Amino acid sequence: MLMTRERRPQIRTMRGWAIDVLQEAGAIRPCEAHGWMQDRADPHAWERAVDIARADPPAGVSPDAAAAEVRDVLNSIGDTCPECPPDLKGN
């Protein structure tokens, strides 16, 4: 049986590509109420994202540069939504 691998959609920026990879790996998720990305604090998902980035970087980008972008984007995302009231943060 022939197995095909689905390519990621064309993303216009490296940041957008990295966010897509982080979501695919389960490392981040959107806030259900506001859509802000939130770090899921899952070290295994973080490593999966870096592995995905190294294995399938965007055209013209080295595997090391792709992995560095994923790490940079992950470091810029918090674990709470800035718009949620304190009693809802982390949901």
C-alpha positions as CSV (number, residue, x, y, z in Angstrom):
1,M,0.0,0.0,0.0
2,L,1.4,3.4,-1.0
3,M,1.5,5.8,1.9
4,T,1.6,9.5,1.3
5,R,2.6,12.1,3.7
6,E,0.5,15.3,3.8
7,R,2.6,18.5,3.4
8,R,2.0,21.4,5.7
9,P,0.2,24.3,4.1
10,Q,2.3,27.1,2.7
11,I,2.9,29.6,5.6
12,R,4.1,33.1,4.8
13,T,6.3,33.7,7.9
14,M,8.7,31.5,9.8
15,R,6.8,32.4,13.0
16,G,3.6,31.2,11.4
17,W,5.3,28.0,10.3
18,A,6.7,27.5,13.8
19,I,3.3,28.0,15.4
20,D,1.9,25.3,13.0
21,V,4.6,22.9,14.0
22,L,4.1,23.5,17.7
23,Q,0.3,23.0,17.4
24,E,0.9,19.8,15.4
25,A,3.2,18.5,18.1
26,G,0.6,19.4,20.8
27,A,3.0,21.8,22.5
28,I,0.6,24.8,22.3
29,R,-3.1,25.3,22.1
30,P,-5.4,28.3,21.6
31,C,-7.4,29.7,24.5
32,E,-11.0,28.6,24.0
33,A,-12.4,32.0,24.7
34,H,-9.9,34.4,23.0
35,G,-7.7,32.4,20.7
36,W,-4.3,33.4,22.2
37,M,-1.8,30.6,22.0
38,Q,-0.9,28.9,25.3
39,D,2.1,26.7,26.2
40,R,0.8,23.3,27.4
41,A,4.0,22.8,29.5
42,D,4.6,19.4,28.0
43,P,8.3,18.8,27.6
44,H,7.7,15.7,25.4
45,A,5.6,17.8,23.0
46,W,8.3,20.5,22.9
47,E,10.9,17.9,21.8
48,R,8.4,16.5,19.2
49,A,8.1,20.0,17.8
50,V,11.9,20.4,17.5
51,D,12.2,17.0,15.9
52,I,9.5,17.8,13.4
53,A,11.2,21.1,12.6
54,R,14.5,19.4,12.0
55,A,13.0,16.7,9.9
56,D,10.8,18.9,7.7
57,P,12.1,22.5,7.7
58,P,10.6,25.0,5.2
59,A,12.3,25.3,1.8
60,G,15.6,27.1,2.0
61,V,15.9,26.9,5.8
62,S,18.4,24.7,7.5
63,P,17.2,22.1,10.1
64,D,19.1,24.0,12.8
65,A,17.5,27.3,11.9
66,A,14.1,25.7,11.8
67,A,14.6,24.1,15.3
68,A,15.8,27.5,16.6
69,E,12.7,29.3,15.3
70,V,10.4,26.7,17.0
71,R,12.3,27.2,20.3
72,D,12.1,31.0,20.0
73,V,8.4,31.0,19.3
74,L,7.8,28.6,22.1
75,N,9.8,30.8,24.5
76,S,7.6,33.8,23.5
77,I,4.3,32.0,24.3
78,G,3.0,32.1,27.9
79,D,0.9,29.5,29.7
80,T,-2.0,31.8,30.3
81,C,-4.3,33.9,28.1
82,P,-3.7,37.7,28.6
83,E,-7.4,38.4,28.2
84,C,-8.9,35.8,30.6
85,P,-9.8,37.0,34.1
86,P,-7.5,35.6,36.8
87,D,-10.1,32.9,37.8
88,L,-10.2,31.6,34.3
89,K,-6.5,31.7,33.4
90,G,-5.0,28.4,32.3
91,N,-8.3,27.1,31.0
